[in-house]
Amino acid sequence: MAMQNFQNEIAFITGGASGAGFGQAQVFGRAGCRIVIADIRQDAIEAALAALRAEGITAHGLVLDIMDRQAYASAADEVERVFGGPPALLFNTAGVNSFGPVENTTYDDFDWIMGVNLGGVVNGMVTFVPRMIASGKPGHIVTTSSLGGLMASAFAAPYSAAKAAVINLMESYHEGLAKYGIGVSVLCPANIKSNIAEASRLRPAQFGKSGYVESDETVASLHSIHQHGMEPVQLAEFVKAGILANQLYIIPYPEAKEGLKAHYDKIVDAVLPMEVDPEGARKRTEALMAWAAGRAAAFREEG
């Protein structure tokens, strides 16, 4: 059952001090949520909190590196101390990007980009999902992926790979958490008006060996795209509507429809027709269904 009321609910938003995350803080704060902004930049948190509180929104901020699991657990404890319980709304929004030819990608590029965009989401889910279930309250989780997770890019390979994994992961959680009254959505935006072009300037020193060229010129070129992106508040309104409708996929970019259809039509068309191997298909399907039924029964007994 979809959430229909946000009044007085706790919303935890990673990357909440700017861009898409701050748009979510504004929209859900105005809807009555108590907002927790988790961000890696203290100055940005302070500015965001001041703006939210000026609107009368109850808000709390904390510095969090979403790759740090111990820090994530401490952040969850802090939310419960401040507001008396875990969030009903979890927004895994923080992300980073860096672009360059796939053949130049280093281990550090993979470790940083996938560590934030996939590992950070994993940390958010493993930290908060058990607490949300234990609360016994309905809730909803929104994880920001990207259109880049639906179609690959030779110039954003680690980013696209991480975002693709996030989509698949949210599909699994969507199935698994429904029985607890917790909805799960994955947001797949294209351009957003944000400062994500500056992400490489926040790259930790331990991930310093990049195969990509990072300069004022490359950052400016990304800004030239993002300055025409969707306004964060508008995007967050689409997210709010998606939660109310309990949508798994939230993709409010009509210009992407034809490209996505063409991409996935290629995948579907690559599947051989049934007449190629009907008996093998029948045996494989029956075996898989029997296994799934047996595991479901075993899980029920274990639970």
URTA-V182742 format. One record per backbone hydrogen bond with DSSP energy under -0.5 kcal/mol. CO is the residue of the C=O (numbers start at 1). NH is the residue of the N-H. Records with the same first field share a line. If there is no record, write none. Layout:
CO=NH  NH
//
This chain:
6=9
9=34
10=12  88  89
11=13  36
12=14  91
13=16  38
15=18  21
18=21  22
19=23
20=24
21=25
22=26
23=27
24=28
25=29
26=30
27=31
28=33
29=32
32=8
33=35
34=11
35=37  60
36=13  38
37=39  62
38=15  16
39=64
40=42
41=45
42=46
43=47
44=48
45=49
46=50
47=51
48=52
49=53
50=54
51=55
52=55  57
53=56
57=59
58=35
60=37
62=39
64=66
65=68
67=69
68=72
69=73
70=74
71=75
72=76
73=77
74=78
75=79
76=80
77=81
78=82
79=83  85
80=84
88=140
89=12  91
90=92  142
91=14  93
92=144
101=104
102=105
106=110
107=111
108=112
109=113
110=114  115
111=115
112=116
113=117
114=118  119
115=120
116=120
118=122
119=123
120=124
121=125
122=126
123=127
124=128
125=129
128=132
129=133
130=134
131=135
132=136  137
133=136
139=183
140=90
141=185
142=92
143=145  187
146=149
147=150  151
153=156
154=102
155=100
156=160
157=161
158=162
159=163
160=164
161=165
162=166
163=167
164=168
165=169
166=170
167=171
168=172
169=173
170=174
171=175
172=176
173=177
174=178
177=180  182
178=181
181=139  183
183=141
185=143
186=250
187=145  189
189=147
191=230
192=194
195=198
196=199
198=201
199=202
200=203
204=207
205=208
208=210
212=214
213=215
215=219
216=220
217=221
218=222
219=223
220=224
221=225
222=225  226
223=227
225=228
226=229
230=193
231=235
232=236
233=237
234=238
235=239
236=240
237=241
238=242
239=243
240=244
241=245
242=247
243=246
248=186
249=251
250=188
251=253
253=256
254=257
256=260
257=261
258=262
259=263
260=264
261=265
262=266
263=267
264=268
265=269
266=270
267=270
268=271
273=276
274=277
277=281
278=282
279=283
280=284
281=285
282=286
283=287
284=288
285=289
286=290
287=291
288=292
289=293
290=294
291=295
292=296
293=297
294=298
295=299
296=300
297=301
298=302
299=303
//
